Structures are given as structure tokens and as C-alpha cells.
């Protein structure tokens, strides 16, 4: 039975007793059948509305521990069972205590559910973003099919203003696409043939056709929904502390409740009924439901807001890790820089570009793409090479017409003496923040090719913000020291670790972890070990699948400023969790003495019904506190 239906049943069967409680002091009205009617009404409440509390408490007892429902179950059951005894012995009954407490608690839980539902609306909105159908061209004919029937490889036409059905690559046409609902990027992005498109984004004024590459659960939208859902259901490590506290807190409250009864009934000579009411009030007010809500509600709101901003937080552990970060390390290419290098300088004769293009035609490295683009513009015919060999972190070698040719960084020429003019030119270009590759044949350097990949427009601003917040910044790159240092100086990065082989990045992260809590930001396959090794891995959403999988936070926009936002959001969420826990614990702790009657001499008491209402308010207040995250400034 749903929570809503349980509340409705509890309310309906409790209302007659509420009416009696109001009218009896005024006009002396009683329910027909009085105690027996109250017994019948309360029995329905206990059997239907209270059953999940009792079942939960019993299951916990069988496993030799107590939970939050233990206090509710014991408190209401004691009130109910005693009232049955009192009914047959013609003593005052308080069936209404059990019924009202259950009703108030269910009211609080129902409100929590409504508010939590609003908090998880980000996930629901994401689910609703997708297109319902697609215009697919099959056998030369266009036909509309449900989105579920679209297959990878299908050719899809998208008209102006339509939602893009699934992920893919444009074949023909061009347009500007609003990707804000997925990436958080407010400005439309121009797309032409060869460009990738994301399902659920909205096409602008152009018409284009594209080939579906990812469908169903493989689309970006589906992966985002899965990530957000997992994050909202996850548990932060601090929750383990909550569980430990609850395991101690609940038995302690039971003891306090028994002592309260003993003190009032035995030492203070109060009536059995009065002493019992004090004991029940202690059980109800102390129920640590708010403690259980403190973490999941904040997680839900924080991760939901992140999803709207294009920041995907994978789980609660990430939030806790982000709170202690003191140093942020970055990959260079595609993370700090645009990731689209272009050839700027060629030093040497025409053979330099010919050899370089012949070698790079077998590579998908961004630098290779830049060289091949230059060769295409220069109308150079690509020659076929043999014995192709990629030397990790150094460059490429191959055989061309019986000659060994090579291209790479300074490591590939170790042991070779460069002509002075080449060496001088190399140093000059590197100081201009350009990546310089040596091209040679038969162990002899023939010339240089310089490629430049400039920083993103927002990189300098992001680094400035991070340093303002007190973070140290480090760049870890395979590029040479001169080029890396020039880029670092341009955007304000403190420290540079250059000439690092892909396999060494994780080692560098581990070295930094000796003195700092480290976050690493990267996007490539070679960044995956470093992302996994860091205390907090932050992957650019434009990066490779393996990098995204390795990161604890995924930034859907290719913007370093989102690193700042991600850290701020994570820290604010974690701080909200701690605030919620503090409030919930203090609230319960301070409420116990009042419920136990410590201030009864001054007329300050708390009957079980009000204790139930106060406990429900405590839970709701924690949920409302978590909702403040959705409006906090990031």
C-alpha cells in the first residue's frame, strides 16, 4: 500500500477521536461506544497504517539491532496495548495517542515524499527530454518510427525546430543546435558535416541528415540519466557515521524511556498513565528519522542541480572527497587547450611535410590531424610506409623507400646531434608555446614542424578563480618543458610537470598526494589512470568514454570554469549534509528532556501526540534545508 493511502486511512480513522478530543471539554460529547469505538478505529490504524513501522522494527530486532522505526513501533504499540488493558479494567484509555502519532508521522513522511519528488524533478525532466519519434530514411524512403525502433547506422533527417532523436554524426547539411538541456551550455553550437550531435538537443534553423551512432541506453542522455539516478541513490561515507550513531542512539533512548517511567511512577509517585505517557513521548520525540534523511535529501538536490548545470556527480563519495581538495592538477591538450592544434611553422624543405604526412596518416593523434590537414591544403600526395611503429611518449617511426623515417619530440632524437640552426629554431618555437616535432631520415634531422594548440578562452579565468579559492594548480603534460611553461604562464598555473609519458601521469598524481588532496582534470584515454588515482577525478564530457568512466565528476561542457562550479557545488552539498545532521541530532537530543518531563514543574511538557508532530516537523525541516541547495549561489 502506498504511503499516501496509508496516511488517508490513518487520517480518516483518527478524525472521529480528534473531534471527541475537541468537543469533550466544551460540551462533554463522547463517541458512541466511547472506548470500544476508539479501540475499533485505532485497531484499523495499527493494522494498516502502522504495519510497515512494526514490520521494520521486528525485522531489525531479529537481526539484533534497532532502527528508527523501533521507537515508533514500541511507542505506539505500548499505548495501544495498555489502552486495551485499561478498557477492560475501566481505566482511562489513550488509543488516540497511538492513532494520532501514526497519523502525524505519516503526514511528515508524505510531505517529505512530495518535497523529495520535487528535488528529483531534474531526473524526471531529463527523462522527458528525449524525442518520441524519428524521421528515418530506409530504402530511399523517409518514414517516421518510434524512438525505440531507431537502430545504430540509421540515416535520420532533422528539420528546423525538431528534437534530435539519438546521438550521431552529420552526413549532409548544417545548422546551429541548442545543447543547453544536456550540456548546460546556453549558446547554440554550429554543426556541419562530420560534426557530432546529441540526442534530445534542439535543432535550429537548418535541415540536415545524420547517421545514428548511439541508440537506446548508449546515448549521452541515457547515460546522464543513469549517472544522476545512481548518484541520487548513493550513500556518502558520512552516512556510515549516521548509521553507527543510530545503532547506539536507539537503544539509549529505549533505556531513557524506561528510566523516565521508573522515575515518574516509582520515585515521583505519578499515576501509571501519566508515567507511561512521558515514557512514550520520549520514544516518539527521539525517533531519529531526520538523521536518516539528512544525507539522501541533500544528495538528491545537489546532484539534481548539478545535472541541470551540465555537472554530473557520480556518488556521495565524490562529495566527501571534494571537501578536502587542496590541489587541482590538469592535463593540457583538450583540457586547458582547445584540443584542435594547427600547424604554424615548417622549418626545412618540402620533404619535411611530405615525410611527416606519410607517417601521420596512420595516427589519430590531434597533432597528426593537424599535420594531415596542412598536407591536404598543400596538395601533398601521401606516400605509403612500411613497418610503422609508434614509440610511446616519443613519436613515430616507419620505412619509406628503404629509408627509416621518423617524427617526434626531443626524446625520439636522444643520442642524435641536431644541427645548430635546427636546435636554435626549436628553442625559439617552444618559447612561443608551440609544440615542436623533429622530422628526420636515417638518423638525421631534416627539419621541424611546429603545432600550436592555444588555451581555451575561459581557462585563465578558471585558474584565477581556483587560486582565489585557495587551490594550488599544477599542469601535467607529455609536452616539453618550454611549451608547457609558456602555456602555464599564459593562464596562471603555478607548477608544470612536463615530458611525462602517459603511463607516468598516475605516478605524478600519487607523488602529489603525498602532501595534498588532489583533484585531476583530464579528457583522454591516457588520462584515465590519473583520474582513477586522484582523490577526485574530474572528466571533461567531450573526452573519451574511458576517461568519463574513470572520473568521479563529469563536466558535460568543455569549459574549465565548470571545474570551479563542480567543486563549489560538491562542497556546498557536503556542508549541507553536515548541517542537516547537526540540526537533526541536536533537535532530537534537546527534545528528549522536555518529553521526559524535566521541565514539568514550570508547566512545559510534551504529550505523545505533540511529540509525534514535532518529530515529523524535524524530518520535514531537514528536507526543506536540503532544498536550499537549489537556490544557493554557485
C-alpha positions as CSV (number, residue, x, y, z in Angstrom):
1,X,0.0,0.0,0.0
2,X,1.3,3.5,-0.9
3,X,2.3,6.0,1.7
4,X,-0.5,8.3,0.6
5,X,-3.2,5.7,1.0
6,X,-1.8,4.7,4.5
7,X,-2.0,8.3,5.5
8,X,-5.5,8.8,4.2
9,X,-6.7,5.7,6.1
10,X,-4.9,6.8,9.3
11,X,-6.4,10.3,9.0
12,X,-10.0,9.0,8.3
13,X,-10.0,6.7,11.3
14,X,-8.2,9.2,13.6
15,X,-10.5,12.1,12.9
16,X,-13.5,10.9,15.0
17,X,-11.2,10.7,18.0
18,X,-9.9,14.2,17.2
19,X,-13.4,15.5,17.1
20,X,-14.1,13.9,20.5
21,X,-10.9,15.4,22.0
22,X,-12.0,18.9,20.8
23,X,-15.7,18.7,21.8
24,X,-15.5,16.8,25.1
25,X,-14.0,19.6,27.1
26,X,-16.6,22.0,25.6
27,X,-19.9,20.1,25.6
28,X,-19.0,16.8,27.2
29,X,-19.5,14.9,24.0
30,X,-18.2,11.3,23.6
31,X,-18.0,9.0,20.6
32,X,-20.9,6.4,20.7
33,X,-19.4,3.4,22.4
34,X,-16.5,5.6,23.5
35,X,-13.6,3.3,24.5
36,X,-14.8,0.4,22.3
37,X,-15.3,2.7,19.3
38,X,-11.8,4.2,19.8
39,X,-10.4,0.6,20.1
40,X,-12.0,-0.3,16.7
41,X,-10.8,2.8,15.0
42,X,-7.2,2.6,16.4
43,X,-7.0,-1.1,15.5
44,X,-7.5,-0.3,11.8
45,X,-4.8,2.4,12.1
46,X,-2.4,-0.1,13.7
47,X,-3.1,-3.0,11.3
48,X,-3.0,-0.9,8.1
49,X,-1.1,2.4,8.6
50,X,1.3,1.4,11.3
51,X,2.1,-2.1,10.0
52,X,5.2,-1.1,7.9
53,X,6.7,0.5,11.1
54,X,6.1,-2.6,13.1
55,X,7.4,-5.0,10.4
56,X,10.6,-2.9,10.0
57,X,11.1,-2.9,13.8
58,X,10.6,-6.6,14.0
59,X,13.0,-7.3,11.2
60,X,15.6,-5.2,12.9
61,X,15.1,-7.0,16.2
62,X,15.5,-10.4,14.5
63,X,18.9,-9.1,13.2
64,X,19.8,-8.0,16.8
65,X,19.8,-4.2,16.2
66,X,17.4,-1.3,16.4
67,X,16.4,1.2,13.8
68,X,14.4,4.4,13.5
69,X,11.1,2.5,13.3
70,X,11.8,0.7,16.5
71,X,10.9,3.7,18.6
72,X,7.7,4.4,16.7
73,X,6.6,0.8,16.8
74,X,7.3,0.4,20.6
75,X,5.8,3.8,21.5
76,X,2.5,3.3,19.6
77,X,2.2,-0.4,20.4
78,X,2.7,0.3,24.2
79,X,0.0,3.0,24.0
80,X,-2.4,0.7,22.1
81,X,-1.8,-2.5,24.2
82,X,-2.1,-0.6,27.5
83,X,-5.3,1.1,26.3
84,X,-6.8,-2.4,25.6
85,X,-6.0,-3.4,29.2
86,X,-7.3,-0.1,30.5
87,X,-10.6,-0.5,28.5
88,X,-11.4,-3.9,30.1
89,X,-10.4,-2.6,33.6
90,X,-12.5,0.6,33.2
91,X,-9.5,2.9,33.4
92,X,-8.7,5.9,31.2
93,X,-7.6,4.9,27.7
94,X,-5.4,6.8,25.3
95,X,-6.0,5.0,22.0
96,X,-5.9,8.4,20.3
97,X,-2.2,8.7,21.3
98,X,-1.3,5.7,19.0
99,X,-3.6,6.8,16.2
100,X,-2.5,10.5,16.3
101,X,1.2,9.7,16.4
102,X,1.0,7.4,13.4
103,X,-1.1,10.0,11.5
104,X,1.4,12.8,12.3
105,X,4.4,10.7,11.3
106,X,2.8,9.6,8.1
107,X,1.9,13.3,7.3
108,X,5.5,14.2,7.8
109,X,6.7,11.3,5.6
110,X,4.1,12.2,2.9
111,X,5.3,15.8,2.9
112,X,8.9,14.5,2.7
113,X,7.9,12.4,-0.3
114,X,6.3,15.4,-2.1
115,X,9.4,17.6,-1.5
116,X,11.8,14.8,-2.4
117,X,9.8,14.3,-5.6
118,X,10.3,18.0,-6.5
119,X,14.0,17.6,-5.7
120,X,14.3,14.7,-8.1
121,X,12.5,16.6,-10.8
122,X,15.8,17.1,-12.6
123,X,15.9,13.4,-13.3
124,X,12.3,13.3,-14.5
125,X,12.9,16.3,-16.7
126,X,15.9,14.6,-18.2
127,X,13.8,11.5,-18.9
128,X,11.2,13.6,-20.7
129,X,13.8,15.4,-22.9
130,X,14.1,12.7,-25.5
131,X,12.3,12.8,-28.8
132,X,9.4,10.4,-29.2
133,X,9.9,9.5,-32.8
134,X,12.4,10.0,-35.7
135,X,12.3,10.6,-39.4
136,X,14.4,7.7,-40.7
137,X,15.4,7.2,-44.3
138,X,15.3,3.5,-45.2
139,X,15.5,2.1,-48.8
140,X,15.4,5.7,-50.1
141,X,12.1,6.5,-48.4
142,X,11.5,8.7,-45.4
143,X,9.3,7.2,-42.6
144,X,8.6,8.2,-39.0
145,X,9.3,5.5,-36.5
146,X,9.1,5.4,-32.7
147,X,12.4,6.3,-31.0
148,X,12.6,2.7,-29.6
149,X,12.8,1.3,-33.2
150,X,15.8,3.5,-34.3
151,X,18.9,1.4,-34.9
152,X,22.6,2.3,-35.0
153,X,23.5,3.1,-38.6
154,X,20.1,4.5,-39.5
155,X,20.1,7.7,-41.6
156,X,17.9,10.3,-39.9
157,X,16.6,13.6,-41.2
158,X,16.1,16.5,-38.7
159,X,14.1,19.6,-39.7
160,X,14.2,23.1,-38.1
161,X,13.0,23.2,-34.5
162,X,12.8,19.5,-34.1
163,X,14.4,17.5,-31.3
164,X,17.4,15.3,-32.4
165,X,16.3,11.7,-31.7
166,X,19.6,10.0,-30.9
167,X,23.3,10.6,-31.0
168,X,25.1,10.6,-34.3
169,X,27.3,12.2,-36.9
170,X,26.1,14.7,-39.5
171,X,26.4,13.5,-43.1
172,X,24.9,16.4,-45.0
173,X,23.7,19.9,-44.2
174,X,24.4,22.3,-41.4
175,X,22.6,24.0,-38.5
176,X,23.0,25.5,-35.1
177,X,21.9,23.3,-32.2
178,X,20.7,24.2,-28.7
179,X,22.5,21.7,-26.4
180,X,21.7,23.5,-23.2
181,X,19.4,20.8,-21.8
182,X,22.2,18.2,-21.9
183,X,25.4,20.2,-21.5
184,X,24.2,23.4,-19.7
185,X,25.8,25.5,-22.5
186,X,23.4,28.4,-23.2
187,X,24.8,29.4,-26.6
188,X,23.7,27.4,-29.7
189,X,26.6,25.3,-31.3
190,X,27.2,25.4,-35.0
191,X,27.3,22.0,-36.7
192,X,28.4,20.9,-40.2
193,X,29.1,17.6,-42.0
194,X,31.3,15.4,-39.8
195,X,30.1,17.1,-36.6
196,X,28.5,15.1,-33.8
197,X,25.0,15.6,-32.5
198,X,23.5,14.7,-29.1
199,X,20.0,13.1,-28.8
200,X,17.4,15.3,-27.1
201,X,19.1,18.6,-28.2
202,X,17.0,21.0,-30.3
203,X,17.8,21.8,-33.9
204,X,17.9,25.5,-35.0
205,X,17.0,26.8,-38.5
206,X,18.8,24.3,-40.7
207,X,17.9,20.9,-42.1
208,X,20.4,18.1,-42.0
209,X,20.7,14.3,-42.2
210,X,22.9,12.3,-39.9
211,X,23.9,8.7,-39.1
212,X,22.8,7.3,-35.8
213,X,25.8,6.1,-33.8
214,X,24.4,5.5,-30.4
215,X,20.8,4.5,-29.6
216,X,18.9,3.4,-26.5
217,X,20.9,3.1,-23.3
218,X,24.1,4.1,-25.1
219,X,23.0,7.7,-25.8
220,X,24.5,10.6,-23.9
221,X,21.1,11.4,-22.4
222,X,20.6,7.8,-21.2
223,X,24.0,7.8,-19.6
224,X,23.3,11.1,-17.9
225,X,20.0,9.8,-16.5
226,X,21.7,6.6,-15.3
227,X,24.6,8.6,-13.6
228,X,22.2,11.0,-11.9
229,X,19.9,8.2,-10.8
230,X,22.8,6.3,-9.3
231,X,24.2,9.4,-7.6
232,X,20.8,10.2,-6.0
233,X,20.5,6.7,-4.7
234,X,24.1,6.5,-3.4
235,X,25.3,6.9,0.2
236,X,28.0,9.3,1.3
237,X,30.7,7.8,3.6
238,X,29.5,10.1,6.3
239,X,26.2,8.1,6.3
240,X,28.1,5.3,7.9
241,X,28.7,7.5,10.9
242,X,24.9,8.2,10.9
243,X,24.2,4.5,10.9
244,X,26.6,3.9,13.7
245,X,25.1,6.8,15.8
246,X,21.6,5.4,15.2
247,X,22.6,2.0,16.3
248,X,23.8,3.4,19.6
249,X,21.1,6.2,19.9
250,X,18.1,4.0,19.6
251,X,18.9,1.5,22.4
252,X,20.0,4.5,24.6
253,X,16.6,6.1,24.0
254,X,14.8,2.9,25.0
255,X,16.8,2.9,28.3
256,X,15.9,6.6,28.8
257,X,12.3,5.9,28.2
258,X,12.2,3.1,30.8
259,X,14.1,5.3,33.3
260,X,11.6,8.1,32.6
261,X,8.7,5.7,33.5
262,X,10.5,4.5,36.6
263,X,11.4,8.0,37.9
264,X,7.8,9.3,37.4
265,X,5.9,6.2,38.6
266,X,8.2,5.0,41.4
267,X,10.2,8.0,42.6
268,X,7.8,10.8,42.0
269,X,4.6,8.8,42.6
270,X,2.9,9.9,39.4
271,X,-0.1,7.8,38.1
272,X,0.7,4.8,35.9
273,X,-0.9,6.6,32.9
274,X,1.0,9.8,33.4
275,X,4.3,8.0,33.7
276,X,3.6,5.9,30.7
277,X,2.7,8.9,28.6
278,X,6.0,10.6,29.5
279,X,7.9,7.4,28.5
280,X,6.0,7.1,25.2
281,X,6.7,10.8,24.4
282,X,10.4,10.2,24.9
283,X,10.2,7.3,22.4
284,X,8.4,9.4,19.8
285,X,10.3,12.7,20.0
286,X,13.7,10.8,19.9
287,X,12.9,8.9,16.7
288,X,15.9,9.8,14.5
289,X,14.1,9.9,11.2
290,X,15.7,13.3,10.4
291,X,19.1,11.7,10.8
292,X,18.2,9.2,8.1
293,X,17.0,12.0,5.7
294,X,19.9,14.4,6.2
295,X,22.2,12.7,3.7
296,X,20.0,11.4,0.9
297,X,17.9,14.5,0.5
298,X,20.9,16.8,0.2
299,X,22.5,14.3,-2.2
300,X,19.3,14.3,-4.3
301,X,19.1,18.1,-4.5
302,X,22.8,18.7,-5.1
303,X,23.2,16.1,-7.8
304,X,19.9,17.2,-9.4
305,X,21.1,20.8,-9.6
306,X,24.4,19.6,-10.9
307,X,22.7,17.8,-13.8
308,X,20.9,21.0,-14.8
309,X,24.2,22.8,-14.9
310,X,25.9,20.1,-17.0
311,X,27.8,18.8,-14.0
312,X,27.3,15.1,-13.2
313,X,28.3,14.0,-9.7
314,X,28.5,10.2,-9.7
315,X,28.1,9.4,-6.0
316,X,28.2,10.6,-2.4
317,X,31.9,9.6,-2.0
318,X,32.7,12.3,-4.5
319,X,31.1,15.0,-2.4
320,X,33.1,14.0,0.6
321,X,36.4,13.8,-1.4
322,X,35.8,17.3,-2.9
323,X,35.6,18.8,0.6
324,X,39.3,18.2,1.3
325,X,40.8,19.0,-2.1
326,X,43.8,21.4,-1.8
327,X,45.4,21.0,-5.2
328,X,43.9,20.8,-8.7
329,X,46.1,19.1,-11.5
330,X,45.3,19.4,-15.2
331,X,46.0,17.6,-18.4
332,X,47.0,20.1,-21.1
333,X,45.7,19.1,-24.5
334,X,41.9,19.3,-24.8
335,X,41.5,20.2,-21.1
336,X,43.4,23.5,-20.8
337,X,43.8,24.0,-24.5
338,X,41.1,23.9,-27.3
339,X,42.3,20.5,-28.4
340,X,42.4,21.4,-32.1
341,X,46.0,22.1,-32.9
342,X,47.1,23.6,-36.2
343,X,50.5,23.7,-38.0
344,X,52.1,27.1,-37.6
345,X,55.7,26.7,-38.7
346,X,57.6,24.3,-41.0
347,X,61.4,24.6,-40.8
348,X,63.2,22.9,-43.7
349,X,62.5,21.9,-47.3
350,X,59.3,20.4,-48.8
351,X,60.4,16.9,-47.8
352,X,59.8,17.7,-44.1
353,X,56.0,18.0,-44.6
354,X,55.9,15.0,-47.0
355,X,57.7,12.7,-44.5
356,X,55.5,13.9,-41.6
357,X,52.3,13.4,-43.5
358,X,53.3,9.9,-44.7
359,X,54.0,8.9,-41.1
360,X,50.9,10.6,-39.5
361,X,48.3,9.1,-42.0
362,X,48.3,6.1,-39.7
363,X,47.7,8.1,-36.5
364,X,44.6,9.6,-34.9
365,X,46.5,11.9,-32.5
366,X,45.4,15.5,-32.6
367,X,48.9,16.5,-33.8
368,X,48.6,14.0,-36.6
369,X,45.2,15.5,-37.7
370,X,46.8,19.0,-37.8
371,X,49.7,17.8,-40.0
372,X,47.4,15.9,-42.4
373,X,45.2,19.0,-42.7
374,X,48.3,21.0,-43.6
375,X,49.4,18.4,-46.1
376,X,45.9,18.4,-47.7
377,X,46.0,22.2,-48.1
378,X,49.5,22.0,-49.6
379,X,48.2,19.3,-52.0
380,X,50.9,16.8,-50.9
381,X,50.3,13.2,-52.1
382,X,50.6,10.8,-49.2
383,X,53.2,8.0,-49.7
384,X,52.7,4.5,-48.2
385,X,55.1,3.5,-45.5
386,X,56.1,0.1,-44.1
387,X,57.0,-1.2,-40.6
388,X,55.0,1.5,-38.9
389,X,55.9,1.8,-35.2
390,X,54.5,4.1,-32.5
391,X,57.1,4.8,-29.8
392,X,55.1,5.7,-26.6
393,X,55.7,9.2,-25.5
394,X,58.3,9.8,-28.2
395,X,56.9,9.7,-31.7
396,X,56.6,7.5,-34.8
397,X,59.0,5.5,-37.0
398,X,58.5,3.8,-40.3
399,X,60.2,2.6,-43.5
400,X,59.8,4.6,-46.7
401,X,61.5,3.5,-49.8
402,X,64.1,1.6,-47.8
403,X,64.9,4.6,-45.6
404,X,64.0,4.8,-41.9
405,X,61.9,8.0,-41.3
406,X,60.7,9.4,-38.0
407,X,58.8,12.3,-36.4
408,X,58.5,13.0,-32.7
409,X,59.6,15.1,-29.8
410,X,63.1,15.6,-28.4
411,X,63.0,12.2,-26.9
412,X,63.0,10.5,-30.2
413,X,66.3,12.1,-31.2
414,X,68.1,11.1,-28.0
415,X,71.7,10.4,-28.9
416,X,71.5,12.4,-32.1
417,X,73.2,15.8,-32.5
418,X,70.9,18.4,-34.0
419,X,72.4,20.9,-36.5
420,X,72.7,24.3,-34.6
421,X,70.2,26.1,-36.8
422,X,67.6,23.4,-36.1
423,X,68.3,23.4,-32.4
424,X,68.1,27.2,-32.2
425,X,64.8,27.3,-34.1
426,X,63.4,24.5,-31.9
427,X,64.1,26.5,-28.7
428,X,62.7,29.7,-30.3
429,X,59.4,28.0,-31.3
430,X,59.0,26.2,-27.9
431,X,59.3,29.5,-26.1
432,X,56.3,30.7,-28.2
433,X,54.2,28.0,-26.6
434,X,54.3,25.8,-29.7
435,X,54.7,22.0,-29.8
436,X,57.7,21.2,-31.9
437,X,58.3,17.9,-33.7
438,X,61.6,16.8,-35.3
439,X,61.3,15.2,-38.7
440,X,64.2,13.1,-40.0
441,X,65.5,10.3,-42.1
442,X,68.2,7.7,-41.4
443,X,69.2,9.1,-38.0
444,X,69.5,12.6,-39.4
445,X,67.2,15.5,-38.5
446,X,65.8,17.2,-41.7
447,X,63.7,19.9,-40.1
448,X,60.9,20.9,-37.7
449,X,57.1,21.1,-37.7
450,X,55.6,23.4,-35.1
451,X,52.0,23.0,-34.0
452,X,50.1,25.2,-31.6
453,X,47.0,24.5,-29.6
454,X,46.1,27.6,-27.7
455,X,44.3,27.8,-24.3
456,X,40.5,28.0,-24.2
457,X,39.1,31.4,-23.7
458,X,37.9,30.5,-20.2
459,X,41.0,28.7,-19.0
460,X,42.8,31.7,-17.5
461,X,39.6,32.9,-15.7
462,X,39.0,29.4,-14.3
463,X,42.6,29.1,-12.9
464,X,42.3,32.6,-11.4
465,X,39.1,31.6,-9.6
466,X,40.6,28.4,-8.3
467,X,43.7,30.2,-6.9
468,X,41.4,32.8,-5.3
469,X,39.6,30.0,-3.5
470,X,43.0,28.8,-2.2
471,X,43.7,25.8,-4.5
472,X,47.2,25.1,-5.8
473,X,47.3,24.4,-9.6
474,X,49.6,22.0,-11.5
475,X,49.8,21.1,-15.2
476,X,50.9,17.5,-16.0
477,X,51.6,17.0,-19.7
478,X,53.7,15.0,-22.1
479,X,54.7,18.2,-23.9
480,X,58.2,19.7,-23.5
481,X,59.0,22.0,-20.6
482,X,59.3,25.2,-22.7
483,X,56.0,24.8,-24.4
484,X,54.2,23.7,-21.3
485,X,55.7,26.5,-19.2
486,X,54.6,29.1,-21.8
487,X,51.0,27.8,-21.7
488,X,51.1,27.7,-17.9
489,X,52.4,31.3,-17.7
490,X,49.7,32.5,-20.1
491,X,46.8,31.2,-17.9
492,X,48.5,31.5,-14.5
493,X,49.2,27.9,-13.5
494,X,51.6,27.6,-10.5
495,X,53.6,24.5,-11.4
496,X,54.4,22.4,-14.5
497,X,55.3,18.8,-14.7
498,X,56.3,18.3,-18.4
499,X,57.6,15.5,-20.6
500,X,55.5,12.9,-18.8
501,X,54.8,9.6,-20.5
502,X,51.1,8.5,-20.4
503,X,51.9,5.7,-18.0
504,X,53.6,8.1,-15.7
505,X,50.7,10.5,-15.1
506,X,49.2,8.4,-12.4
507,X,52.7,8.2,-10.7
508,X,52.8,12.0,-10.7
509,X,49.4,12.2,-9.1
510,X,50.4,9.7,-6.4
511,X,53.5,11.9,-5.8
512,X,51.4,15.0,-5.4
513,X,49.1,13.1,-3.0
514,X,51.9,12.8,-0.5
515,X,51.4,16.4,0.6
516,X,48.0,17.4,-0.8
517,X,44.5,16.1,-1.5
518,X,44.5,16.1,-5.3
519,X,41.8,16.6,-7.9
520,X,42.8,15.8,-11.5
521,X,41.1,17.1,-14.6
522,X,41.5,15.3,-17.9
523,X,39.8,14.1,-21.1
524,X,41.9,11.5,-22.9
525,X,42.4,7.7,-22.7
526,X,45.9,8.4,-21.3
527,X,44.3,10.4,-18.5
528,X,42.2,7.5,-17.2
529,X,44.8,6.1,-14.8
530,X,45.4,9.6,-13.4
531,X,41.7,10.2,-13.0
532,X,41.3,7.0,-11.1
533,X,44.4,7.6,-8.9
534,X,43.4,11.1,-7.9
535,X,41.4,11.8,-4.7
536,X,38.9,13.3,-7.1
537,X,38.8,12.7,-10.8
538,X,37.0,15.3,-13.0
539,X,36.5,14.2,-16.6
540,X,35.6,16.6,-19.4
541,X,32.4,15.4,-21.1
542,X,33.9,15.9,-24.5
543,X,36.6,13.3,-23.7
544,X,36.8,9.6,-24.2
545,X,34.3,7.1,-22.7
546,X,37.1,5.5,-20.6
547,X,38.1,9.0,-19.2
548,X,34.4,9.8,-18.3
549,X,34.0,6.4,-16.7
550,X,37.2,7.0,-14.6
551,X,36.1,10.4,-13.4
552,X,34.0,11.0,-10.2
553,X,32.6,14.2,-11.7
554,X,31.8,14.6,-15.4
555,X,31.6,18.1,-17.0
556,X,29.3,18.0,-20.0
557,X,30.6,21.4,-21.2
558,X,34.2,21.6,-22.3
559,X,34.8,24.5,-20.0
560,X,37.3,24.7,-17.1
561,X,35.1,27.2,-15.3
562,X,32.8,24.3,-14.6
563,X,35.6,22.8,-12.5
564,X,35.2,25.7,-10.1
565,X,31.4,25.3,-10.1
566,X,31.7,21.5,-9.6
567,X,34.0,21.9,-6.6
568,X,31.7,24.7,-5.1
569,X,28.6,22.6,-5.6
570,X,30.1,19.5,-4.1
571,X,31.4,21.4,-1.1
572,X,28.1,23.2,-0.6
573,X,26.2,19.9,-0.8
574,X,28.6,18.2,1.7
575,X,28.3,21.2,4.1
576,X,24.5,21.0,3.8
577,X,24.7,17.3,4.8
578,X,26.7,18.1,7.9
579,X,24.3,21.0,8.8
580,X,21.4,18.7,8.4
581,X,23.0,16.0,10.6
582,X,23.8,18.6,13.3
583,X,20.3,20.0,13.3
584,X,18.7,16.6,13.4
585,X,20.8,15.3,16.2
586,X,20.5,18.5,18.3
587,X,16.8,18.6,17.7
588,X,16.3,15.1,18.9
589,X,18.7,15.5,21.8
590,X,17.1,18.7,23.1
591,X,13.6,17.3,22.7
592,X,14.1,14.3,25.0
593,X,14.4,16.2,28.3
594,X,11.2,18.1,27.5
595,X,9.4,14.9,26.6
596,X,10.7,13.2,29.7
597,X,9.1,15.9,31.9
598,X,12.3,17.6,33.1
599,X,10.5,20.9,32.8
600,X,7.1,19.8,34.0
601,X,7.5,21.9,37.2
602,X,7.4,25.0,35.0
603,X,4.4,23.7,33.0
604,X,6.5,22.8,30.0
605,X,5.5,19.2,28.8
606,X,5.2,17.4,25.6
607,X,2.5,14.8,25.2
608,X,2.9,11.9,22.7
609,X,0.7,13.5,20.0
610,X,2.7,16.7,20.0
611,X,5.9,14.7,20.2
612,X,4.9,12.9,17.0
613,X,4.1,16.2,15.3
614,X,7.4,17.6,16.5
615,X,9.3,14.6,15.1
616,X,7.5,14.9,11.8
617,X,8.4,18.6,11.7
618,X,12.1,17.7,12.4
619,X,12.1,15.5,9.3
620,X,10.4,18.0,7.1
621,X,12.8,20.8,8.2
622,X,15.8,18.7,7.1
623,X,14.2,18.2,3.7
624,X,13.5,21.9,3.4
625,X,17.1,22.6,4.5
626,X,18.3,20.4,1.6
627,X,16.1,22.2,-0.8
628,X,18.0,25.4,-0.1
629,X,20.8,23.9,-2.2
630,X,18.7,24.5,-5.3
631,X,18.8,28.3,-4.7
632,X,22.3,28.7,-3.2
633,X,24.8,30.8,-5.3
634,X,27.4,28.7,-7.1
